[in-house]
Amino acid sequence: MWTTESIWFEIAIVSIIYAIGNMTMGHFEERTPKMRRVGKYLLTLLIVCLVSYYFGRAISMIMLGLFFLPVLYIHAYYLPRKKGINGWTGEPKSRYYDFRGWDKNIFGE
């Protein structure tokens, strides 16, 4: 009954990663348009599923793991050293909002 030999396994893995990411890190995307967030999820899902279909699950999961390398570079090196922003907490918020190009006036007054 339960099998991991279908494309649904990849869909589940990507969905779990995005669900956990949104629950734990979603506050950093508070001003990102919802359609952009959904689009990023769908694009990642499409890429992972296509790679899995054409090249196999192992390559797909390796590629999914490699997606985290730029994230680590940005959060561990680029933000703290180049922009003066803590890569894990997004503080100071004013610099983080400037970096993202967001308006600092969160209440729109």
C-alpha positions as YAML, in Angstrom:
chain: A
units: angstrom
residues:
- id: 1
  name: MET
  ca: [0.00, 0.00, 0.00]
- id: 2
  name: TRP
  ca: [2.66, 2.53, 0.98]
- id: 3
  name: THR
  ca: [5.33, 3.07, -1.64]
- id: 4
  name: THR
  ca: [7.88, 5.76, -2.29]
- id: 5
  name: GLU
  ca: [8.31, 4.83, -5.95]
- id: 6
  name: SER
  ca: [6.06, 7.61, -7.25]
- id: 7
  name: ILE
  ca: [6.54, 11.28, -7.94]
- id: 8
  name: TRP
  ca: [4.40, 12.02, -4.87]
- id: 9
  name: PHE
  ca: [7.44, 11.34, -2.72]
- id: 10
  name: GLU
  ca: [9.27, 14.33, -4.23]
- id: 11
  name: ILE
  ca: [6.15, 16.47, -3.90]
- id: 12
  name: ALA
  ca: [5.90, 15.52, -0.23]
- id: 13
  name: ILE
  ca: [9.58, 16.26, 0.48]
- id: 14
  name: VAL
  ca: [9.49, 19.69, -1.19]
- id: 15
  name: SER
  ca: [6.17, 20.53, 0.49]
- id: 16
  name: ILE
  ca: [7.48, 19.54, 3.92]
- id: 17
  name: ILE
  ca: [10.60, 21.67, 3.44]
- id: 18
  name: TYR
  ca: [8.50, 24.69, 2.42]
- id: 19
  name: ALA
  ca: [5.96, 24.15, 5.21]
- id: 20
  name: ILE
  ca: [8.65, 23.99, 7.89]
- id: 21
  name: GLY
  ca: [10.48, 26.91, 6.30]
- id: 22
  name: ASN
  ca: [7.36, 29.07, 6.26]
- id: 23
  name: MET
  ca: [6.52, 28.20, 9.86]
- id: 24
  name: THR
  ca: [10.00, 28.95, 11.17]
- id: 25
  name: MET
  ca: [11.27, 31.64, 8.79]
- id: 26
  name: GLY
  ca: [8.10, 33.13, 7.32]
- id: 27
  name: HIS
  ca: [8.41, 36.33, 9.33]
- id: 28
  name: PHE
  ca: [11.37, 37.30, 7.16]
- id: 29
  name: GLU
  ca: [9.08, 37.26, 4.11]
- id: 30
  name: GLU
  ca: [6.30, 39.28, 5.72]
- id: 31
  name: ARG
  ca: [6.20, 41.90, 2.96]
- id: 32
  name: THR
  ca: [6.87, 39.63, 0.00]
- id: 33
  name: PRO
  ca: [3.81, 39.31, -2.25]
- id: 34
  name: LYS
  ca: [1.94, 36.04, -1.72]
- id: 35
  name: MET
  ca: [2.00, 35.18, -5.43]
- id: 36
  name: ARG
  ca: [5.79, 35.43, -5.47]
- id: 37
  name: ARG
  ca: [6.02, 33.04, -2.51]
- id: 38
  name: VAL
  ca: [3.61, 30.59, -4.15]
- id: 39
  name: GLY
  ca: [5.46, 30.93, -7.44]
- id: 40
  name: LYS
  ca: [8.79, 30.12, -5.79]
- id: 41
  name: TYR
  ca: [7.29, 26.99, -4.26]
- id: 42
  name: LEU
  ca: [5.74, 25.86, -7.55]
- id: 43
  name: LEU
  ca: [8.94, 26.53, -9.50]
- id: 44
  name: THR
  ca: [11.01, 24.53, -6.99]
- id: 45
  name: LEU
  ca: [8.46, 21.72, -7.09]
- id: 46
  name: LEU
  ca: [8.47, 21.67, -10.88]
- id: 47
  name: ILE
  ca: [12.27, 21.60, -11.10]
- id: 48
  name: VAL
  ca: [12.64, 18.83, -8.52]
- id: 49
  name: CYS
  ca: [9.91, 16.70, -10.13]
- id: 50
  name: LEU
  ca: [11.30, 17.14, -13.64]
- id: 51
  name: VAL
  ca: [14.83, 16.27, -12.55]
- id: 52
  name: SER
  ca: [13.49, 13.24, -10.70]
- id: 53
  name: TYR
  ca: [11.51, 12.09, -13.74]
- id: 54
  name: TYR
  ca: [14.35, 12.49, -16.23]
- id: 55
  name: PHE
  ca: [17.45, 11.78, -14.13]
- id: 56
  name: GLY
  ca: [16.22, 9.81, -11.11]
- id: 57
  name: ARG
  ca: [15.39, 10.39, -7.49]
- id: 58
  name: ALA
  ca: [18.99, 10.35, -6.25]
- id: 59
  name: ILE
  ca: [20.00, 13.22, -8.56]
- id: 60
  name: SER
  ca: [16.83, 15.08, -7.62]
- id: 61
  name: MET
  ca: [17.51, 14.84, -3.89]
- id: 62
  name: ILE
  ca: [21.18, 15.79, -4.35]
- id: 63
  name: MET
  ca: [20.09, 18.83, -6.34]
- id: 64
  name: LEU
  ca: [17.53, 19.74, -3.67]
- id: 65
  name: GLY
  ca: [20.31, 19.57, -1.08]
- id: 66
  name: LEU
  ca: [22.52, 21.76, -3.26]
- id: 67
  name: PHE
  ca: [19.78, 24.43, -3.23]
- id: 68
  name: PHE
  ca: [20.80, 25.09, 0.39]
- id: 69
  name: LEU
  ca: [24.39, 26.09, -0.47]
- id: 70
  name: PRO
  ca: [23.51, 29.59, -1.74]
- id: 71
  name: VAL
  ca: [21.26, 30.05, 1.31]
- id: 72
  name: LEU
  ca: [24.15, 29.22, 3.62]
- id: 73
  name: TYR
  ca: [26.50, 31.54, 1.73]
- id: 74
  name: ILE
  ca: [24.06, 34.44, 1.87]
- id: 75
  name: HIS
  ca: [23.14, 33.98, 5.54]
- id: 76
  name: ALA
  ca: [26.56, 33.06, 6.91]
- id: 77
  name: TYR
  ca: [28.82, 35.30, 4.84]
- id: 78
  name: TYR
  ca: [27.18, 37.90, 2.60]
- id: 79
  name: LEU
  ca: [24.61, 39.45, 4.96]
- id: 80
  name: PRO
  ca: [26.81, 39.70, 8.08]
- id: 81
  name: ARG
  ca: [30.05, 40.77, 6.42]
- id: 82
  name: LYS
  ca: [28.88, 42.82, 3.46]
- id: 83
  name: LYS
  ca: [25.60, 44.32, 4.65]
- id: 84
  name: GLY
  ca: [25.93, 44.36, 8.44]
- id: 85
  name: ILE
  ca: [22.77, 42.26, 8.93]
- id: 86
  name: ASN
  ca: [22.60, 39.25, 11.20]
- id: 87
  name: GLY
  ca: [21.93, 36.42, 8.73]
- id: 88
  name: TRP
  ca: [19.82, 34.40, 11.16]
- id: 89
  name: THR
  ca: [17.73, 37.06, 12.91]
- id: 90
  name: GLY
  ca: [17.50, 39.80, 10.25]
- id: 91
  name: GLU
  ca: [18.60, 42.47, 12.68]
- id: 92
  name: PRO
  ca: [18.89, 45.41, 12.60]
- id: 93
  name: LYS
  ca: [15.47, 45.52, 10.96]
- id: 94
  name: SER
  ca: [16.11, 48.89, 9.35]
- id: 95
  name: ARG
  ca: [19.08, 47.53, 7.39]
- id: 96
  name: TYR
  ca: [17.18, 44.36, 6.51]
- id: 97
  name: TYR
  ca: [14.24, 46.39, 5.18]
- id: 98
  name: ASP
  ca: [16.64, 48.59, 3.17]
- id: 99
  name: PHE
  ca: [18.31, 45.47, 1.78]
- id: 100
  name: ARG
  ca: [14.96, 44.03, 0.72]
- id: 101
  name: GLY
  ca: [13.78, 47.39, -0.66]
- id: 102
  name: TRP
  ca: [10.82, 47.52, 1.71]
- id: 103
  name: ASP
  ca: [9.32, 50.64, 3.27]
- id: 104
  name: LYS
  ca: [10.23, 50.86, 6.97]
- id: 105
  name: ASN
  ca: [6.86, 52.36, 7.83]
- id: 106
  name: ILE
  ca: [5.03, 49.09, 8.41]
- id: 107
  name: PHE
  ca: [1.70, 50.72, 9.25]
- id: 108
  name: GLY
  ca: [1.53, 52.80, 6.07]
- id: 109
  name: GLU
  ca: [0.95, 56.13, 7.82]
...
